[in-house]
Amino acid sequence: MFVTITASAYLLVSGLFHYEVLIVPVIIYQVLDFFKLHKKAQQEVEQFVESIQYRDFSRYFDVKHAPQELQKLRKGFNDINTTFKVISKEKETQYQYLQKILELVDTGILSYELESGEVVWMNESLKKLLQIPYLKTIQSLDRRDHVLCTQIVNLKPGDNVIGTAHLEQNSLKILLSATAFQTEGRVYKLIAFQNVNEALDETESKAWQKLLSVMTHEIMNSVAPISSLADTLGNRLRESTENKDKPTSLEDLAVGIDTIKRRSEGLLKFAETYRNLNKITTLNTQKVYVRDVFESLHQLMEPTLNQKKIEMDVILKDPDLMIEADINLLEQVLINLVVNAIEAVKEIDDPHIMLSCSQPFGKKPYIRVTDNGPGMSEELLDKIFIPFFSTKKTGSGIGLSLCKQIMMLHKGNITVQSLVGEGTAFTLQF
């Protein structure tokens, strides 16, 4: 086109107008051909965009019979379609794989949009667990089970709570776990439902067995001597009545009755201690600096530690670390643990107690009370949180049980690690 236009211009300048009749048709043909080429290329691009829009990656652009100028373009389109086809196939495979996994797991899963409540997905396990065929919105669950629906709606992402599913013939204890995610400007809530009814029943049964075992032991220790003493006093009174020459000493009777009274009061105190387990039900939580808690505890325990010549180290890497807790109940827990630690190390050389607190990155804060005492065996570790179980001769066995209850009210936990001959560490996690 450049050559013919240049030639046409030369002929015009030279005045050879009769030759223009031959060149002008050539120029017109070249312009039309140039226009058709670009029109064809535009159509090819539009077809490619359409295939992408409708995800029709099976469309093939013929390279062999295409004009030479369009062969590279068509080849490029085919390469892009092939790449998209592979990616789409991989995504579909992963989606199907994930679908099958979620259908096979025993955990029920429900996902719904937070604003509208529209249920976008629920697996078969959830349908079987709640005995429902379908849920359009989370609000439709409210008509079936108002309590469960309220627990789900109020459950914050990252929290776990034990809920109750009320079925037609029975009810189930369910562990509810929540998380949230956002996509395309819409926020979704994902709830996992795990049936823990059997696990809780089994755990509760074992807890009752351990509790009854300890209570039976304690009660028998008190009832057996009372029964024996009462039997002895009865025999003496009978002998005194039958043989008036040998009257029973009133002093012996008074001592025996006083002993029965004292042991009976011990049993009453034991029962009262059991009642104390259920007294703590609410918390008055606030944000507190751990350093203030440690300072108050150290001042309180310092006279006892100095008297018994026990060293206590306080380690706090972050002075600004704060926790949300009921300060009075938290101090009660720490005092109990420190007193137990003092009891554990009082008869060893170089007694040492360490009080520390930390919050690893991305994890919850914890407080730890460690001693270098004689430690405990695995058998004892399984029992120390059982009410009324105590390794001390004069212990009530109530302290660690109350500590555990207080930490559970804080939605936290108390754990223990111990090695015989090396020491013990109690960890409070908030």
C-alpha positions in Angstrom: 0.0 0.0 0.0 2.9 2.4 0.8 4.5 1.6 -2.5 1.4 2.1 -4.6 0.4 5.4 -2.9 4.0 6.7 -3.3 3.8 5.7 -7.1 0.4 7.4 -7.4 1.8 10.6 -5.8 4.8 10.5 -8.2 2.5 10.2 -11.3 0.4 13.1 -10.1 3.5 15.3 -9.5 4.8 14.3 -13.0 1.5 15.0 -14.7 1.1 11.4 -15.9 -2.6 11.3 -15.1 -3.5 8.6 -17.6 -1.4 6.1 -15.5 -3.5 6.9 -12.4 -6.3 4.9 -14.0 -4.2 1.8 -13.5 -3.0 2.5 -9.9 -6.2 3.9 -8.3 -8.1 0.5 -8.5 -5.0 -1.2 -7.0 -5.0 1.3 -4.1 -8.8 0.8 -3.5 -8.3 -3.0 -3.5 -5.5 -2.7 -1.0 -7.5 -0.5 1.3 -10.5 -2.8 1.2 -8.2 -5.8 1.9 -6.6 -4.0 4.8 -10.0 -3.2 6.2 -11.1 -6.8 5.8 -8.0 -8.0 7.6 -8.6 -5.8 10.6 -12.3 -6.6 10.6 -11.5 -10.3 10.6 -9.0 -9.9 13.5 -11.6 -7.9 15.4 -14.1 -10.7 14.9 -11.6 -13.3 16.1 -10.9 -11.2 19.3 -14.7 -10.9 19.9 -15.2 -14.7 19.5 -12.3 -15.3 21.9 -13.7 -12.9 24.5 -17.1 -14.5 24.2 -15.6 -17.9 24.8 -13.9 -16.6 27.9 -17.0 -14.9 29.1 -19.1 -18.1 28.9 -16.2 -20.3 29.9 -16.3 -22.2 26.7 -12.7 -23.3 26.6 -13.5 -26.1 24.1 -13.6 -23.6 21.2 -10.8 -24.2 18.7 -9.5 -21.6 16.3 -8.3 -23.1 13.0 -4.7 -22.1 12.5 -3.8 -24.1 9.4 -6.5 -22.5 7.1 -6.2 -19.0 8.6 -4.6 -16.1 6.7 -0.9 -15.9 7.5 -1.4 -12.6 9.3 -4.0 -14.3 11.7 -2.2 -17.6 12.3 -0.1 -16.3 15.3 -3.2 -14.7 16.8 -5.3 -17.9 16.5 -2.5 -19.9 17.9 -2.3 -17.6 20.9 -6.0 -17.9 21.5 -5.8 -21.7 21.4 -2.9 -21.7 23.9 -4.8 -19.4 26.3 -7.9 -21.6 26.0 -5.9 -24.7 26.7 -4.4 -23.1 29.8 -7.8 -22.0 31.1 -9.1 -25.5 30.3 -6.4 -27.1 32.5 -6.9 -24.6 35.3 -10.7 -25.1 35.2 -10.2 -28.9 35.2 -7.9 -28.7 38.2 -10.3 -26.4 40.1 -13.2 -28.7 39.3 -11.2 -31.8 40.5 -10.3 -30.0 43.7 -13.9 -28.9 44.2 -15.2 -32.4 43.7 -12.5 -33.8 45.9 -13.4 -31.3 48.7 -17.1 -32.0 48.2 -16.5 -35.7 48.7 -14.4 -35.2 51.8 -17.0 -32.9 53.4 -19.7 -35.4 52.6 -17.7 -38.3 54.2 -16.7 -36.6 57.4 -18.9 -37.1 60.5 -18.8 -33.4 61.3 -21.8 -31.4 60.1 -21.0 -28.2 58.2 -23.2 -25.2 57.5 -22.4 -22.0 55.6 -24.6 -19.0 55.3 -24.4 -15.3 54.4 -24.2 -13.2 57.5 -26.4 -10.3 56.2 -29.3 -12.2 54.6 -29.0 -15.5 56.4 -29.2 -17.4 53.1 -27.8 -20.9 53.5 -25.3 -21.5 50.7 -24.2 -25.0 51.6 -24.7 -27.8 54.1 -23.4 -31.3 53.9 -25.2 -34.7 54.4 -23.7 -35.2 57.9 -25.5 -32.1 59.1 -28.8 -33.2 57.5 -28.6 -36.5 59.3 -27.4 -34.9 62.5 -30.3 -32.4 62.7 -32.7 -34.6 60.8 -33.6 -31.9 58.3 -33.6 -32.4 54.5 -33.0 -28.8 53.5 -32.5 -25.2 54.9 -33.1 -22.2 52.7 -32.1 -19.6 55.4 -30.7 -19.8 58.9 -34.0 -18.2 60.1 -35.9 -21.3 58.9 -33.9 -23.3 61.5 -35.5 -21.0 64.2 -38.9 -22.5 63.5 -37.5 -26.0 64.1 -35.1 -25.3 67.0 -35.2 -21.8 68.4 -32.5 -22.5 71.1 -30.0 -24.0 68.7 -30.6 -21.2 66.1 -30.0 -18.5 68.7 -26.7 -20.2 69.8 -25.5 -20.4 66.1 -26.4 -16.7 65.4 -24.8 -15.5 68.6 -21.6 -17.6 68.2 -18.7 -15.4 67.4 -16.0 -16.5 64.8 -13.2 -18.3 66.6 -15.4 -19.4 69.5 -16.5 -22.9 70.5 -19.6 -23.7 72.6 -21.5 -26.8 73.6 -25.1 -26.5 72.2 -28.1 -28.6 72.3 -30.0 -29.9 69.2 -33.7 -30.7 70.1 -34.8 -33.5 67.8 -38.3 -35.0 67.6 -37.6 -37.8 70.0 -34.5 -36.8 71.9 -31.8 -34.1 72.2 -28.1 -34.1 71.4 -25.1 -32.2 72.8 -23.3 -30.6 69.9 -19.9 -28.8 69.8 -20.4 -25.7 67.7 -17.3 -24.0 66.1 -17.5 -20.9 64.0 -15.4 -19.0 61.5 -16.0 -16.3 59.0 -14.7 -15.3 55.5 -15.4 -12.6 52.9 -15.7 -12.9 49.2 -17.0 -10.5 46.5 -18.0 -8.1 49.3 -20.2 -10.6 51.0 -19.5 -12.0 54.5 -20.2 -15.6 55.2 -20.2 -17.6 58.4 -19.1 -21.2 58.5 -20.4 -23.4 61.4 -19.1 -26.9 62.2 -21.4 -29.2 64.2 -19.8 -32.1 66.1 -21.9 -34.7 68.0 -20.3 -34.9 71.4 -23.2 -36.5 73.2 -21.6 -39.9 73.7 -18.2 -38.4 74.5 -19.8 -36.1 77.2 -21.8 -39.0 78.6 -18.7 -41.2 78.8 -16.7 -38.4 80.4 -19.4 -37.6 82.8 -19.8 -41.2 83.8 -16.0 -41.5 84.4 -16.1 -38.3 86.4 -18.9 -39.6 88.6 -17.1 -42.9 89.1 -14.0 -41.1 90.3 -16.0 -38.7 92.4 -18.0 -41.5 94.0 -14.8 -43.5 94.6 -13.2 -40.6 96.5 -16.4 -39.7 98.4 -17.0 -43.4 99.4 -13.4 -43.6 100.7 -13.7 -40.4 102.7 -17.2 -41.2 104.1 -16.1 -44.8 105.0 -13.1 -43.4 106.9 -15.5 -41.4 109.1 -18.4 -43.7 109.3 -16.4 -46.9 110.2 -14.9 -45.6 113.5 -18.2 -43.9 114.4 -20.0 -47.2 114.0 -17.4 -49.1 115.8 -17.3 -46.6 118.7 -21.1 -46.6 118.9 -21.2 -50.4 119.0 -18.6 -50.4 121.8 -20.5 -47.8 123.9 -23.7 -49.8 123.4 -22.0 -53.0 124.6 -20.7 -51.2 127.7 -24.1 -49.8 128.5 -25.6 -53.2 128.1 -23.0 -54.8 130.3 -23.5 -52.0 132.9 -27.2 -52.7 132.9 -26.8 -56.4 133.3 -24.0 -56.2 135.8 -24.7 -53.4 138.2 -21.6 -54.3 140.2 -19.5 -52.9 137.4 -21.0 -49.6 136.4 -19.7 -47.9 133.2 -17.6 -44.8 133.8 -19.5 -41.6 132.8 -16.1 -40.2 131.7 -15.7 -43.0 129.2 -19.2 -42.4 127.8 -18.5 -38.7 127.6 -15.3 -39.2 125.7 -17.0 -41.7 123.3 -19.9 -39.4 122.7 -17.6 -36.4 122.1 -15.6 -38.5 119.6 -18.8 -39.4 117.7 -19.9 -35.8 117.8 -16.5 -34.6 116.4 -16.5 -37.1 113.6 -20.1 -36.3 112.8 -19.2 -32.7 112.5 -16.3 -33.7 110.2 -18.8 -35.4 108.0 -21.0 -32.3 108.0 -18.0 -30.2 107.1 -17.2 -32.6 104.3 -20.7 -32.2 102.9 -20.5 -28.4 103.2 -17.3 -28.4 101.3 -19.0 -30.3 98.5 -21.7 -27.6 98.4 -19.0 -24.9 98.0 -18.1 -26.4 94.6 -21.3 -25.0 93.1 -21.3 -21.6 94.8 -19.1 -19.8 92.1 -21.3 -19.3 89.1 -20.6 -15.7 87.8 -17.6 -13.6 87.1 -16.8 -9.9 87.4 -14.2 -9.7 84.7 -12.1 -6.7 83.7 -8.8 -6.0 81.9 -5.9 -6.3 84.4 -2.2 -6.0 84.1 -0.5 -9.3 84.9 2.3 -7.3 86.6 -0.2 -5.9 89.2 -1.5 -9.4 89.9 2.0 -10.8 90.4 3.0 -7.8 92.6 0.0 -8.3 94.8 0.6 -12.0 95.1 4.3 -11.6 95.9 3.5 -9.1 98.7 1.0 -11.4 100.2 3.1 -14.6 100.1 6.5 -13.0 100.9 6.3 -13.4 104.7 5.5 -17.1 104.4 8.2 -17.6 101.8 10.8 -15.8 103.9 9.8 -17.8 107.0 10.2 -21.1 105.2 13.3 -19.9 103.3 11.8 -20.5 99.9 12.8 -18.5 96.9 10.2 -17.4 94.4 11.2 -15.9 91.0 8.7 -13.8 89.1 9.3 -13.8 85.3 7.2 -11.4 83.1 8.7 -10.7 79.6 6.0 -8.2 78.6 5.3 -5.7 81.5 2.3 -4.4 79.5 0.6 -7.8 79.1 -3.0 -7.8 80.1 -5.6 -10.5 80.6 -9.4 -10.4 81.0 -10.2 -12.0 84.4 -12.0 -11.7 87.7 -9.2 -10.4 89.8 -10.5 -11.8 93.1 -11.0 -15.3 91.8 -7.7 -15.3 89.8 -5.8 -14.3 93.0 -7.6 -17.1 94.8 -6.4 -19.6 92.2 -2.8 -18.3 92.3 -2.7 -18.3 96.1 -3.9 -21.9 96.1 -1.3 -23.0 93.6 1.5 -21.1 95.4 0.5 -22.6 98.8 0.5 -26.1 97.2 4.0 -25.4 95.7 5.3 -24.2 99.1 3.9 -27.5 100.6 5.7 -29.5 97.9 9.1 -27.9 98.3 9.3 -27.4 102.1 11.3 -30.5 102.8 13.8 -30.4 99.9 17.2 -28.7 99.6 17.3 -25.4 97.7 13.5 -25.0 97.5 12.5 -22.9 94.5 9.2 -21.6 93.0 8.8 -19.8 89.7 5.8 -17.6 88.7 5.7 -16.7 85.0 3.4 -15.4 82.3 3.7 -15.2 78.6 1.6 -14.9 75.4 3.2 -16.6 72.4 2.6 -14.9 69.0 -0.9 -15.7 67.8 -1.8 -17.7 70.9 -3.7 -17.1 74.1 -1.9 -15.8 77.3 -1.0 -18.2 80.1 0.3 -18.0 83.7 2.5 -20.8 85.0 3.4 -21.8 88.6 6.4 -24.1 88.7 8.2 -25.8 91.6 11.2 -28.1 92.0 9.5 -30.4 94.4 9.3 -34.2 94.3 6.8 -34.2 91.5 3.8 -36.6 91.1 3.2 -39.9 89.4 0.9 -40.3 86.4 -1.6 -42.0 88.7 -1.8 -39.0 91.0 -2.0 -36.6 88.0 -5.2 -38.2 86.9 -6.9 -37.6 90.3 -5.7 -34.2 91.6 -8.6 -32.3 90.1 -11.2 -34.7 91.5 -13.2 -33.1 94.3 -12.1 -34.2 97.8 -9.0 -36.0 96.5 -5.9 -34.8 98.4 -2.3 -36.0 98.8 -2.1 -34.1 102.1 -3.1 -35.7 105.4 -5.0 -32.6 106.4 -6.1 -31.5 102.9 -9.8 -31.1 102.0 -9.3 -32.0 98.3 -11.3 -28.9 97.3 -8.6 -26.4 96.3 -7.7 -27.7 92.8 -11.3 -28.5 92.0 -12.3 -24.9 92.7 -9.3 -23.7 90.6 -10.5 -25.8 87.7 -14.1 -24.5 88.1 -12.8 -20.9 88.2 -10.7 -21.3 85.0 -13.7 -23.0 83.2 -15.8 -19.9 84.1 -13.1 -17.8 82.5 -13.5 -20.0 79.4 -10.0 -21.1 80.0 -8.3 -24.2 81.4 -5.8 -25.4 84.0 -3.3 -28.2 83.2 -0.5 -29.8 85.1 2.8 -31.3 84.0 4.9 -33.2 86.5 8.0 -35.5 86.6 8.8 -37.5 89.7 12.0 -36.1 91.2 12.1 -33.0 89.1 9.0 -30.9 89.9 5.5 -29.8 88.9 4.1 -27.0 86.8 0.5 -25.8 86.8 -0.6 -23.7 83.7 -3.5 -21.4 83.6 -4.6 -20.7 80.0 -7.1 -17.8 79.4 
